[in-house]
Amino acid sequence: MPDNRFTRVGRHPYATKSNKVKGKRTPGGVLVAQKIVKKSKGPKCSDCGCSLAGIKHLKATSYKNLKHRERTVSRAYGGSACGGCVKQRIVRAFLLEEQRAVKKLLAERSAKK
């Protein structure tokens, strides 16, 4: 009968949330411990707080090892705001400009009269 016991990796022997391991059998038939890294929630939108699409869910320190195209999305506010919020900002800015233009036009018309 095979031996299904293995020792934990490192000097911290307790089975806590941050120290999870799983047994992996090597080609030689030995059961060794493989550390399980906790899943990250990933980057969130700065405006609405939803998860950003197209960006990997990694620990903050792991992003430095990624390529730039894997860290961001090629759009304005790429790695910090979602597409819906960026669209909302653009529309809001456009409407404010239109409102200013209309106010200026009405002021000119009233000044002529």
All heavy atoms as an XYZ file, in Angstrom:
868
protein
N       0.849     -1.193      0.000
C       0.000      0.000      0.000
C       0.890      1.252      0.000
O       1.822      1.345      0.785
C      -0.881     -0.025      1.245
C      -1.862      1.080      1.300
S      -3.377      0.509      2.065
C      -4.324      1.946      1.888
N       0.623      2.235     -0.905
C       1.482      3.415     -0.990
C       1.320      4.318      0.235
O       0.259      4.373      0.858
C       0.989      4.118     -2.251
C      -0.398      3.641     -2.444
C      -0.446      2.253     -1.890
N       2.402      5.031      0.528
C       2.393      5.953      1.664
C       1.848      7.300      1.205
O       2.391      7.913      0.283
C       3.820      6.110      2.204
C       3.835      6.809      3.543
O       2.758      6.938      4.149
O       4.915      7.229      3.983
N       0.753      7.775      1.789
C       0.113      9.018      1.370
C       0.425     10.184      2.300
O      -0.358     11.119      2.410
C      -1.408      8.832      1.278
C      -1.786      7.935      0.133
O      -1.130      7.938     -0.890
N      -2.813      7.142      0.310
N       1.579     10.125      2.975
C       1.957     11.222      3.872
C       3.055     12.059      3.230
O       3.861     11.559      2.458
C       2.461     10.658      5.200
C       1.400      9.878      5.955
C       1.948      9.267      7.196
N       2.987      8.291      6.864
C       3.738      7.679      7.761
N       3.577      7.922      9.039
N       4.657      6.817      7.393
N       3.041     13.354      3.554
C       4.121     14.231      3.087
C       4.318     15.343      4.106
O       3.425     15.634      4.897
C       3.821     14.828      1.703
C       2.528     15.596      1.623
C       2.466     16.931      1.959
C       1.371     14.974      1.185
C       1.285     17.634      1.874
C       0.179     15.664      1.095
C       0.142     17.009      1.445
N       5.497     15.961      4.092
C       5.778     17.067      5.003
C       5.534     18.375      4.277
O       5.761     18.483      3.069
C       7.232     17.025      5.512
O       8.092     16.955      4.379
C       7.455     15.847      6.416
N       5.081     19.377      5.031
C       4.765     20.677      4.452
C       6.032     21.422      4.039
O       7.087     21.226      4.621
C       3.994     21.533      5.469
C       2.611     21.005      5.716
C       1.887     21.855      6.754
N       0.508     21.452      6.770
C      -0.409     21.898      5.918
N      -0.091     22.769      5.012
N      -1.632     21.457      5.983
N       5.889     22.283      3.047
C       7.006     23.086      2.559
C       7.280     24.208      3.556
O       6.351     24.810      4.088
C       6.649     23.698      1.183
C       7.800     24.506      0.627
C       6.246     22.611      0.220
N       8.529     24.517      3.815
C       8.914     25.654      4.654
C       8.896     25.321      6.132
O       8.796     24.171      6.546
N       8.988     26.378      6.947
C       9.140     26.199      8.392
C       7.842     26.424      9.160
O       7.854     26.498     10.376
C      10.193     27.177      8.915
C      11.554     26.909      8.337
C      12.491     28.015      8.724
N      13.761     27.787      8.064
C      14.921     27.838      8.677
N      14.988     28.109      9.955
N      16.023     27.641      8.012
N       6.742     26.622      8.460
C       5.463     26.899      9.109
C       4.574     25.665      8.953
O       3.995     25.452      7.891
C       4.837     28.137      8.454
C       3.524     28.542      9.042
N       3.354     28.867     10.358
C       2.308     28.675      8.467
C       2.086     29.180     10.570
N       1.429     29.068      9.431
N       4.443     24.831      9.977
C       3.801     23.524      9.801
C       2.275     23.508      9.937
O       1.667     22.471      9.725
C       4.419     22.705     10.927
C       4.657     23.689     12.006
C       5.023     24.974     11.308
N       1.650     24.642     10.268
C       0.224     24.619     10.573
C      -0.636     24.804      9.328
O      -0.289     25.533      8.412
C      -0.108     25.707     11.600
C       0.700     25.556     12.859
C       1.698     26.469     13.159
C       0.491     24.485     13.710
C       2.454     26.323     14.309
C       1.249     24.328     14.857
C       2.235     25.252     15.148
O       2.988     25.085     16.269
N      -1.802     24.158      9.319
C      -2.702     24.193      8.165
C      -3.626     25.398      8.240
O      -4.819     25.276      8.461
C      -3.510     22.910      8.097
N      -3.057     26.583      8.034
C      -3.848     27.815      8.076
C      -4.320     28.168      6.667
O      -3.935     27.512      5.689
C      -2.997     28.971      8.633
O      -1.852     29.125      7.807
C      -2.571     28.692     10.065
N      -5.122     29.253      6.561
C      -5.643     29.674      5.259
C      -4.521     30.074      4.301
O      -4.623     29.869      3.100
C      -6.588     30.872      5.434
C      -7.973     30.479      5.857
C      -8.996     31.553      5.521
C      -8.698     32.869      6.209
N      -9.754     33.871      5.965
N      -3.454     30.658      4.854
C      -2.365     31.141      4.001
C      -1.314     30.073      3.738
O      -0.384     30.303      2.975
C      -1.698     32.353      4.649
O      -1.138     31.974      5.886
N      -1.437     28.910      4.352
C      -0.417     27.860      4.222
C      -1.022     26.553      3.715
O      -0.775     25.496      4.269
C       0.277     27.651      5.579
C       1.566     26.886      5.440
O       2.250     26.967      4.427
N       1.904     26.127      6.453
N      -1.815     26.634      2.657
C      -2.451     25.429      2.121
C      -1.493     24.701      1.191
O      -0.769     25.330      0.413
C      -3.722     25.788      1.367
C      -4.855     26.189      2.270
C      -6.121     26.393      1.491
C      -7.255     26.743      2.426
N      -8.451     27.129      1.728
N      -1.525     23.371      1.267
C      -0.704     22.553      0.375
C      -1.546     21.416     -0.185
O      -2.580     21.060      0.376
C       0.535     21.960      1.096
C       1.537     23.022      1.439
C       0.145     21.175      2.304
N      -1.062     20.886     -1.304
C      -1.734     19.748     -1.903
C      -0.657     18.737     -2.273
O       0.454     19.109     -2.656
C      -2.550     20.264     -3.078
C      -2.452     19.581     -4.367
C      -3.402     20.197     -5.356
C      -2.638     20.760     -6.554
N      -3.499     21.144     -7.628
N      -0.989     17.480     -2.137
C      -0.030     16.432     -2.446
C       0.081     16.196     -3.938
O      -0.928     16.096     -4.624
N       1.292     16.137     -4.446
C       1.536     15.870     -5.857
C       2.499     14.695     -5.949
O       3.533     14.680     -5.283
C       2.199     17.072     -6.533
C       1.237     18.071     -7.076
C       0.565     17.530     -8.292
C      -0.235     18.622     -8.962
N      -0.979     18.150    -10.077
N       2.169     13.721     -6.775
C       3.054     12.573     -6.933
C       4.035     12.834     -8.083
O       3.642     13.229     -9.175
C       2.234     11.320     -7.222
C       3.016     10.053     -6.962
C       2.136      8.841     -6.775
N       1.247      8.885     -5.636
C       1.600      8.614     -4.380
N       2.849      8.338     -4.099
N       0.709      8.646     -3.422
N       5.307     12.660     -7.794
C       6.359     12.866     -8.784
C       6.459     11.630     -9.686
O       5.917     10.573     -9.347
C       7.713     13.107     -8.091
O       8.040     11.956     -7.315
C       7.658     14.329     -7.199
N       7.179     11.760    -10.812
C       7.358     10.588    -11.673
C       8.050      9.417    -10.972
O       7.868      8.261    -11.355
C       8.219     11.119    -12.822
C       7.938     12.559    -12.859
C       7.682     12.974    -11.452
N       8.818      9.719     -9.923
C       9.487      8.659     -9.175
C       8.581      7.970     -8.180
O       8.990      7.037     -7.485
N       7.339      8.434     -8.066
C       6.375      7.818     -7.160
C       6.363      8.397     -5.759
O       5.667      7.902     -4.889
N       7.130      9.469     -5.521
C       7.190     10.094     -4.194
C       6.097     11.149     -4.100
O       5.854     11.892     -5.055
C       8.572     10.750     -3.968
C       8.651     11.374     -2.586
C       9.672      9.737     -4.162
N       5.418     11.226     -2.970
C       4.393     12.247     -2.751
C       5.044     13.453     -2.099
O       5.639     13.347     -1.027
C       3.288     11.684     -1.850
C       1.999     12.491     -1.799
C       1.280     12.417     -3.138
C       1.084     11.973     -0.709
N       4.975     14.615     -2.764
C       5.578     15.836     -2.232
C       4.492     16.897     -2.079
O       3.442     16.831     -2.718
C       6.705     16.373     -3.143
C       7.877     15.423     -3.164
C       6.207     16.656     -4.535
N       4.766     17.895     -1.232
C       3.810     18.973     -0.982
C       3.993     20.078     -2.016
O       5.115     20.480     -2.312
C       4.013     19.531      0.413
N       2.866     20.555     -2.561
C       2.893     21.695     -3.479
C       2.058     22.800     -2.857
O       0.880     22.598     -2.551
C       2.316     21.287     -4.826
C       2.407     22.380     -5.869
C       1.794     21.949     -7.180
O       0.687     21.429     -7.200
N       2.507     22.166     -8.265
N       2.683     23.978     -2.640
C       1.999     25.092     -1.988
C       0.939     25.678     -2.919
O       1.176     25.859     -4.108
C       3.007     26.172     -1.610
C       2.452     27.210     -0.680
C       3.573     27.944      0.014
C       3.082     29.131      0.786
N       2.312     28.864      1.928
N      -0.243     25.951     -2.382
C      -1.337     26.550     -3.147
C      -1.358     28.041     -2.831
O      -1.493     28.437     -1.672
C      -2.692     25.911     -2.780
C      -2.674     24.423     -3.121
C      -3.831     26.616     -3.485
C      -3.866     23.670     -2.600
N      -1.217     28.854     -3.871
C      -1.235     30.307     -3.703
C      -2.681     30.778     -3.701
O      -3.492     30.331     -4.522
C      -0.446     30.998     -4.834
C      -0.438     32.502     -4.648
C       0.973     30.474     -4.884
N      -3.016     31.684     -2.772
C      -4.387     32.178     -2.667
C      -4.771     32.978     -3.905
O      -3.960     33.687     -4.483
C      -4.524     33.079     -1.431
C      -4.644     32.310     -0.144
C      -5.297     33.132      0.944
C      -4.350     34.135      1.539
N      -4.934     34.800      2.711
N      -6.033     32.864     -4.299
C      -6.563     33.600     -5.440
C      -6.792     35.063     -5.018
O      -7.231     35.349     -3.914
C      -7.890     32.995     -5.887
C      -7.763     31.598     -6.478
C      -7.788     31.663     -7.965
C      -8.037     30.399     -8.701
N      -7.414     29.205     -8.326
N      -6.527     35.964     -5.945
C      -6.722     37.383     -5.692
C      -8.055     37.832     -6.294
O      -8.539     37.232     -7.253
C      -5.582     38.171     -6.322
O      -5.845     39.543     -6.260
N      -8.639     38.872     -5.740
C      -9.898     39.396     -6.284
C      -9.664     40.225     -7.532
O     -10.587     40.509     -8.269
C     -10.611     40.244     -5.235
C     -11.192     39.413     -4.113
C     -12.004     40.272     -3.184
C     -12.654     39.427     -2.114
N     -13.419     40.233     -1.174
N      -8.450     40.655     -7.775
C      -8.113     41.394     -8.987
C      -8.422     42.868     -8.868
O      -9.044     43.322     -7.913
N      -7.987     43.646     -9.878
C      -8.192     45.094     -9.839
C      -9.654     45.475    -10.025
O     -10.393     44.813    -10.749
C      -7.333     45.601    -10.991
C      -7.211     44.450    -11.906
C      -7.262     43.220    -11.069
N     -10.059     46.537     -9.363
C     -11.443     47.013     -9.427
C     -11.484     48.397    -10.078
O     -10.502     49.137    -10.062
C     -12.025     47.114     -8.008
C     -12.024     45.797     -7.240
C     -13.231     44.976     -7.585
C     -13.351     43.745     -6.751
N     -12.774     42.557     -7.367
N     -12.638     48.744    -10.605
C     -12.866     50.053    -11.215
C     -12.837     51.125    -10.131
O     -13.400     50.934     -9.044
C     -14.209     50.063    -11.935
S     -14.656     51.672    -12.608
N     -12.179     52.251    -10.422
C     -12.061     53.310     -9.417
C     -13.387     54.040     -9.191
O     -13.598     54.628     -8.132
C     -10.991     54.314     -9.854
O     -11.317     54.845    -11.124
N     -14.287     54.004    -10.164
C     -15.563     54.713    -10.029
C     -16.665     53.839     -9.436
O     -17.229     54.153     -8.393
C     -16.026     55.245    -11.391
C     -15.097     56.307    -11.946
O     -14.289     56.840    -11.161
O     -15.178     56.592    -13.150
N     -16.955     52.707    -10.105
C     -18.109     51.899     -9.682
C     -17.722     50.693     -8.830
O     -18.572     50.091     -8.197
C     -18.905     51.443    -10.902
S     -18.003     50.350    -11.997
N     -16.443     50.311     -8.833
C     -16.007     49.199     -7.988
C     -16.175     47.821     -8.598
O     -15.923     46.820     -7.931
N     -16.568     47.742     -9.878
C     -16.705     46.432    -10.522
C     -15.320     45.917    -10.922
O     -14.365     46.672    -10.997
C     -17.620     46.515    -11.729
S     -16.944     47.442    -13.100
N     -15.228     44.633    -11.186
C     -13.957     44.024    -11.565
C     -13.591     44.430    -12.987
O     -14.457     44.481    -13.859
C     -14.080     42.511    -11.462
O     -12.837     41.905    -11.651
N     -12.308     44.726    -13.227
C     -11.873     45.169    -14.547
C     -11.674     43.971    -15.479
O     -10.963     43.024    -15.141
C     -10.563     45.948    -14.446
C     -10.648     47.297    -13.758
C      -9.273     47.927    -13.681
C     -11.609     48.223    -14.467
N     -12.288     44.033    -16.642
C     -12.173     42.954    -17.622
C     -10.849     43.071    -18.365
O     -10.363     44.166    -18.621
C     -13.331     43.034    -18.606
N     -10.242     41.924    -18.686
C      -9.026     41.910    -19.490
C      -7.746     42.019    -18.700
O      -6.674     42.052    -19.283
N      -7.840     42.073    -17.362
C      -6.649     42.169    -16.519
C      -6.621     40.967    -15.592
O      -7.631     40.633    -14.968
C      -6.641     43.489    -15.726
C      -6.632     44.665    -16.698
C      -5.423     43.560    -14.830
C      -6.739     46.011    -16.060
N      -5.465     40.321    -15.505
C      -5.340     39.109    -14.709
C      -5.527     39.385    -13.229
O      -5.165     40.455    -12.732
C      -3.962     38.491    -14.927
C      -3.767     37.938    -16.313
C      -2.417     37.275    -16.434
C      -2.261     36.641    -17.791
N      -0.953     35.986    -17.941
N      -6.092     38.412    -12.518
C      -6.293     38.505    -11.078
C      -5.073     37.920    -10.384
O      -4.975     36.705    -10.224
C      -7.546     37.742    -10.660
C      -8.811     38.375    -11.121
N      -9.979     38.275    -10.423
C      -9.104     39.120    -12.213
C     -10.933     38.934    -11.064
N     -10.427     39.438    -12.154
N      -4.141     38.773    -10.014
C      -2.905     38.329     -9.370
C      -2.658     39.149     -8.118
O      -3.329     40.146     -7.867
C      -1.722     38.508    -10.324
C      -1.770     37.748    -11.641
C      -0.625     38.205    -12.529
C      -1.684     36.263    -11.419
N      -1.662     38.713     -7.331
C      -1.240     39.496     -6.170
C      -0.574     40.769     -6.682
O      -0.047     40.809     -7.797
C      -0.234     38.696     -5.336
C      -0.761     37.369     -4.873
C      -0.932     37.372     -3.396
C      -1.570     36.070     -2.990
N      -1.356     35.698     -1.663
N      -0.574     41.809     -5.864
C      -0.032     43.100     -6.279
C       1.436     43.004     -6.675
O       1.889     43.678     -7.599
C      -0.216     44.112     -5.159
N       2.194     42.154     -5.990
C       3.618     42.040     -6.295
C       3.873     41.285     -7.582
O       4.954     41.403     -8.166
C       4.350     41.328     -5.142
O       3.700     40.086     -4.880
C       4.355     42.165     -3.893
N       2.935     40.508     -8.055
C       3.122     39.703     -9.269
C       2.961     40.513    -10.546
O       3.398     40.077    -11.610
C       2.124     38.553     -9.308
O       2.203     37.799     -8.143
N       2.327     41.685    -10.480
C       2.094     42.479    -11.682
C       3.394     42.995    -12.272
O       3.479     43.242    -13.466
C       1.147     43.642    -11.387
C      -0.291     43.214    -11.279
C      -0.949     43.219    -10.063
C      -0.992     42.779    -12.387
C      -2.256     42.800     -9.954
C      -2.309     42.368    -12.299
C      -2.922     42.382    -11.076
O      -4.217     41.966    -10.977
N       4.439     43.168    -11.449
C       5.698     43.697    -11.961
C       6.383     42.732    -12.922
O       7.186     43.150    -13.751
C       6.621     44.088    -10.822
C       7.211     42.957    -10.031
C       8.102     43.511     -8.933
C       8.979     42.559     -8.228
N       8.526     41.297     -7.814
N       6.052     41.453    -12.838
C       6.647     40.458    -13.723
C       5.878     40.284    -15.033
O       6.330     39.565    -15.916
C       6.736     39.104    -13.014
C       7.588     39.171    -11.776
O       8.566     39.908    -11.723
N       7.220     38.420    -10.750
N       4.714     40.926    -15.143
C       3.905     40.801    -16.362
C       4.353     41.799    -17.421
O       4.989     42.809    -17.113
C       2.428     41.055    -16.055
C       1.686     40.060    -15.190
C       0.254     40.495    -15.039
C       1.731     38.672    -15.782
N       3.971     41.519    -18.666
C       4.187     42.481    -19.740
C       3.200     43.628    -19.551
O       2.152     43.453    -18.934
C       3.945     41.820    -21.091
C       4.952     40.750    -21.406
C       4.604     40.076    -22.707
C       5.616     39.010    -22.993
N       5.029     37.773    -23.459
N       3.532     44.770    -20.146
C       2.676     45.953    -19.983
C       1.283     45.708    -20.550
O       0.283     46.138    -19.975
C       3.315     47.164    -20.665
C       2.565     48.433    -20.445
N       1.709     48.936    -21.386
C       2.487     49.268    -19.385
C       1.154     50.050    -20.920
N       1.619     50.265    -19.703
N       1.198     44.993    -21.670
C      -0.117     44.741    -22.283
C      -0.982     43.827    -21.438
O      -2.194     43.798    -21.594
C       0.049     44.168    -23.688
C       0.712     42.814    -23.734
C       0.808     42.293    -25.171
N       1.541     41.062    -25.248
C       1.062     39.873    -24.900
N      -0.160     39.763    -24.428
N       1.803     38.794    -25.007
N      -0.390     43.044    -20.530
C      -1.167     42.172    -19.656
C      -1.624     42.902    -18.398
O      -2.523     42.448    -17.705
C      -0.328     40.948    -19.262
C      -0.034     40.035    -20.432
C       0.933     38.926    -20.079
O       1.778     39.128    -19.182
O       0.847     37.858    -20.705
N      -0.993     44.042    -18.108
C      -1.334     44.808    -16.902
C      -2.455     45.822    -17.133
O      -3.129     46.217    -16.194
C      -0.102     45.581    -16.416
C       0.757     44.810    -15.480
C       1.903     45.646    -15.040
N       3.052     45.354    -15.876
C       4.055     46.172    -16.113
N       4.064     47.372    -15.578
N       5.047     45.819    -16.875
N      -2.614     46.274    -18.378
C      -3.591     47.323    -18.664
C      -4.466     46.923    -19.845
O      -4.283     45.873    -20.457
C      -2.896     48.656    -19.018
O      -2.152     48.462    -20.207
C      -2.012     49.135    -17.909
N      -5.397     47.809    -20.176
C      -6.220     47.684    -21.371
C      -5.919     48.919    -22.208
O      -5.788     50.013    -21.660
C      -7.723     47.633    -21.002
C      -8.572     47.517    -22.223
C      -7.995     46.488    -20.069
N      -5.785     48.759    -23.524
C      -5.394     49.890    -24.377
C      -6.589     50.809    -24.610
O      -7.283     50.716    -25.611
C      -4.818     49.395    -25.703
O      -5.739     48.548    -26.336
N      -6.829     51.661    -23.634
C      -7.945     52.609    -23.663
C      -7.618     53.691    -22.650
O      -6.783     53.484    -21.775
C      -9.233     51.865    -23.276
C     -10.445     52.727    -23.231
C     -11.690     51.950    -22.856
N     -11.620     51.345    -21.553
C     -11.823     50.052    -21.304
N     -12.094     49.224    -22.282
N     -11.761     49.583    -20.087
N      -8.255     54.825    -22.741
C      -8.091     55.860    -21.727
C      -8.547     55.302    -20.378
O      -9.536     54.580    -20.316
C      -8.920     57.084    -22.089
N      -7.825     55.575    -19.331
C      -8.060     55.026    -17.986
C      -8.028     53.496    -18.017
O      -8.790     52.833    -17.328
C      -9.404     55.493    -17.407
C      -9.538     56.981    -17.267
C     -10.204     57.729    -18.223
C      -8.990     57.632    -16.181
C     -10.323     59.095    -18.103
C      -9.107     59.003    -16.053
C      -9.777     59.739    -17.015
O      -9.889     61.087    -16.882
N      -7.131     52.917    -18.824
C      -7.086     51.479    -19.083
C      -7.040     50.575    -17.880
O      -7.825     49.665    -17.784
N      -6.147     50.789    -16.943
C      -6.019     49.865    -15.824
C      -6.744     50.306    -14.581
O      -6.634     49.653    -13.537
N      -7.484     51.417    -14.651
C      -8.111     51.911    -13.426
C      -9.626     52.067    -13.496
O     -10.287     52.007    -12.470
C      -7.498     53.259    -13.032
O      -7.762     54.209    -14.025
N     -10.189     52.272    -14.675
C     -11.645     52.445    -14.791
C     -12.197     51.516    -15.870
O     -11.530     51.243    -16.869
C     -11.989     53.890    -15.131
N     -13.426     51.028    -15.657
C     -14.049     50.119    -16.635
C     -14.566     50.917    -17.836
O     -14.690     52.142    -17.784
C     -15.180     49.330    -15.980
S     -16.585     50.320    -15.479
N     -14.876     50.212    -18.912
C     -15.315     50.852    -20.148
C     -16.580     51.668    -19.996
O     -16.709     52.744    -20.589
N     -17.518     51.175    -19.204
C     -18.780     51.895    -18.998
C     -18.573     53.237    -18.315
O     -19.182     54.249    -18.698
N     -17.684     53.263    -17.317
C     -17.420     54.510    -16.590
C     -16.668     55.505    -17.466
O     -16.913     56.708    -17.392
C     -16.630     54.217    -15.316
S     -17.579     53.309    -14.094
N     -15.751     55.011    -18.314
C     -15.021     55.889    -19.226
C     -15.997     56.504    -20.224
O     -15.952     57.706    -20.499
C     -13.897     55.113    -19.960
C     -13.255     55.969    -21.042
C     -12.857     54.650    -18.971
N     -16.917     55.693    -20.748
C     -17.929     56.183    -21.684
C     -18.794     57.264    -21.029
O     -19.083     58.302    -21.629
C     -18.801     55.006    -22.130
C     -19.851     55.343    -23.146
C     -20.642     54.104    -23.519
C     -21.771     54.438    -24.463
N     -22.587     53.253    -24.774
N     -19.158     57.007    -19.764
C     -19.979     57.970    -19.017
C     -19.246     59.298    -18.828
O     -19.833     60.376    -18.979
C     -20.318     57.360    -17.659
C     -21.492     57.959    -16.963
C     -21.823     57.188    -15.687
O     -20.950     56.618    -15.047
N     -23.088     57.171    -15.342
N     -17.937     59.225    -18.544
C     -17.130     60.444    -18.378
C     -17.076     61.240    -19.676
O     -17.188     62.471    -19.662
C     -15.693     60.082    -17.987
C     -15.506     59.768    -16.553
C     -14.045     59.549    -16.263
N     -13.863     58.955    -14.952
C     -12.714     58.878    -14.327
N     -11.621     59.323    -14.887
N     -12.630     58.336    -13.142
N     -16.874     60.528    -20.801
C     -16.782     61.207    -22.101
C     -18.096     61.897    -22.433
O     -18.126     63.060    -22.854
C     -16.383     60.196    -23.203
C     -14.947     59.717    -22.973
C     -16.522     60.808    -24.586
C     -14.550     58.517    -23.796
N     -19.211     61.191    -22.233
C     -20.535     61.763    -22.529
C     -20.820     62.964    -21.634
O     -21.304     64.000    -22.097
C     -21.638     60.677    -22.380
C     -23.019     61.285    -22.422
C     -21.488     59.629    -23.461
N     -20.468     62.844    -20.345
C     -20.689     63.946    -19.408
C     -19.901     65.186    -19.817
O     -20.409     66.309    -19.833
C     -20.310     63.522    -17.996
C     -20.738     64.545    -16.950
C     -20.303     64.179    -15.538
N     -20.749     62.865    -15.144
C     -19.985     61.968    -14.526
N     -18.723     62.225    -14.249
N     -20.475     60.800    -14.168
N     -18.618     64.992    -20.194
C     -17.772     66.115    -20.622
C     -18.333     66.763    -21.890
O     -18.361     67.999    -22.009
C     -16.351     65.629    -20.863
N     -18.802     65.928    -22.835
C     -19.374     66.445    -24.075
C     -20.627     67.273    -23.792
O     -20.796     68.373    -24.334
C     -19.712     65.280    -25.016
C     -20.421     65.702    -26.256
C     -19.741     66.341    -27.285
C     -21.784     65.465    -26.406
C     -20.403     66.724    -28.445
C     -22.452     65.855    -27.548
C     -21.758     66.484    -28.570
N     -21.500     66.756    -22.925
C     -22.741     67.476    -22.613
C     -22.470     68.798    -21.889
O     -23.157     69.797    -22.123
C     -23.676     66.591    -21.790
C     -24.276     65.401    -22.544
C     -25.071     64.524    -21.601
C     -25.143     65.883    -23.687
N     -21.459     68.818    -21.013
C     -21.099     70.066    -20.327
C     -20.599     71.110    -21.328
O     -20.938     72.299    -21.227
C     -20.043     69.801    -19.258
C     -20.541     69.128    -17.986
C     -19.378     68.732    -17.100
C     -21.465     70.061    -17.217
N     -19.776     70.662    -22.302
C     -19.286     71.581    -23.336
C     -20.446     72.135    -24.165
O     -20.482     73.324    -24.483
C     -18.289     70.859    -24.250
C     -16.915     70.676    -23.645
C     -16.191     71.992    -23.399
O     -16.273     72.898    -24.256
O     -15.567     72.122    -22.336
N     -21.377     71.256    -24.512
C     -22.551     71.686    -25.282
C     -23.369     72.712    -24.494
O     -23.847     73.697    -25.041
C     -23.428     70.472    -25.622
C     -22.860     69.599    -26.697
C     -22.895     70.267    -28.060
O     -23.965     70.752    -28.474
O     -21.835     70.294    -28.706
N     -23.520     72.442    -23.203
C     -24.294     73.353    -22.346
C     -23.635     74.732    -22.288
O     -24.322     75.759    -22.378
C     -24.396     72.750    -20.941
C     -25.409     73.409    -20.056
C     -25.503     72.723    -18.704
O     -24.592     72.004    -18.299
N     -26.585     72.943    -18.005
N     -22.304     74.763    -22.178
C     -21.580     76.039    -22.156
C     -21.750     76.789    -23.471
O     -21.934     78.014    -23.480
C     -20.086     75.786    -21.900
C     -19.769     75.509    -20.477
C     -18.266     75.516    -20.242
N     -17.959     74.730    -19.058
C     -17.149     73.687    -19.020
N     -16.507     73.308    -20.108
N     -16.937     73.032    -17.898
N     -21.676     76.043    -24.587
C     -21.822     76.664    -25.902
C     -23.218     77.272    -26.066
O     -23.366     78.382    -26.592
C     -21.548     75.643    -27.001
N     -24.243     76.558    -25.610
C     -25.624     77.051    -25.713
C     -25.807     78.296    -24.837
O     -26.432     79.285    -25.263
C     -26.621     75.937    -25.313
C     -28.017     76.492    -25.136
C     -26.624     74.843    -26.369
N     -25.234     78.289    -23.643
C     -25.333     79.452    -22.748
C     -24.686     80.670    -23.390
O     -25.228     81.782    -23.342
C     -24.622     79.147    -21.422
C     -25.516     78.649    -20.327
C     -24.747     78.584    -19.026
C     -25.523     77.821    -17.992
N     -24.766     77.630    -16.756
N     -23.521     80.460    -24.001
C     -22.793     81.552    -24.644
C     -23.607     82.108    -25.808
O     -23.712     83.325    -25.995
C     -21.440     81.036    -25.125
C     -20.496     82.097    -25.594
C     -19.148     81.495    -25.952
C     -18.208     82.549    -26.465
N     -16.931     81.969    -26.897
N     -24.198     81.214    -26.599
C     -25.007     81.619    -27.742
C     -26.229     82.426    -27.298
O     -26.561     83.462    -27.880
C     -25.445     80.369    -28.528
C     -26.164     80.593    -29.847
C     -25.195     81.166    -30.868
C     -26.756     79.298    -30.335
N     -26.913     81.958    -26.237
C     -28.091     82.687    -25.714
C     -27.693     84.041    -25.164
O     -28.439     85.032    -25.310
C     -28.772     81.848    -24.649
C     -29.500     80.583    -25.153
C     -30.014     79.773    -23.975
C     -30.632     80.961    -26.078
N     -26.523     84.117    -24.517
C     -26.047     85.399    -23.988
C     -25.748     86.381    -25.119
O     -26.063     87.587    -25.024
C     -24.802     85.179    -23.145
N     -25.169     85.890    -26.214
C     -24.892     86.749    -27.376
C     -26.173     87.263    -28.009
O     -26.285     88.411    -28.402
C     -24.070     85.977    -28.400
C     -22.619     85.783    -28.029
C     -21.856     84.919    -29.019
O     -22.436     84.525    -30.060
O     -20.684     84.620    -28.732
N     -27.172     86.358    -28.121
C     -28.463     86.745    -28.708
C     -29.172     87.796    -27.868
O     -29.775     88.741    -28.370
C     -29.351     85.530    -28.883
C     -28.980     84.687    -30.076
C     -29.962     83.576    -30.281
N     -29.581     82.712    -31.383
C     -30.161     81.588    -31.666
N     -31.162     81.134    -30.918
N     -29.754     80.856    -32.706
N     -29.125     87.621    -26.562
C     -29.791     88.593    -25.676
C     -29.049     89.910    -25.654
O     -29.649     90.971    -25.468
C     -29.912     88.016    -24.254
O     -28.640     87.817    -23.707
N     -27.741     89.906    -25.879
C     -26.966     91.135    -25.910
C     -27.248     91.931    -27.184
O     -27.202     93.161    -27.169
C     -25.474     90.805    -25.821
N     -27.555     91.229    -28.273
C     -27.865     91.899    -29.539
C     -29.198     92.620    -29.489
O     -29.401     93.651    -30.114
C     -27.872     90.875    -30.689
C     -26.497     90.506    -31.190
C     -26.604     89.597    -32.382
C     -25.216     89.205    -32.887
N     -25.305     88.301    -34.035
N     -30.155     92.092    -28.742
C     -31.499     92.674    -28.687
C     -31.573     93.927    -27.870
O     -30.916     94.522    -27.268
C     -32.490     91.674    -28.134
C     -32.809     90.591    -29.134
C     -33.872     89.686    -28.593
C     -34.186     88.597    -29.606
N     -35.210     87.706    -29.163
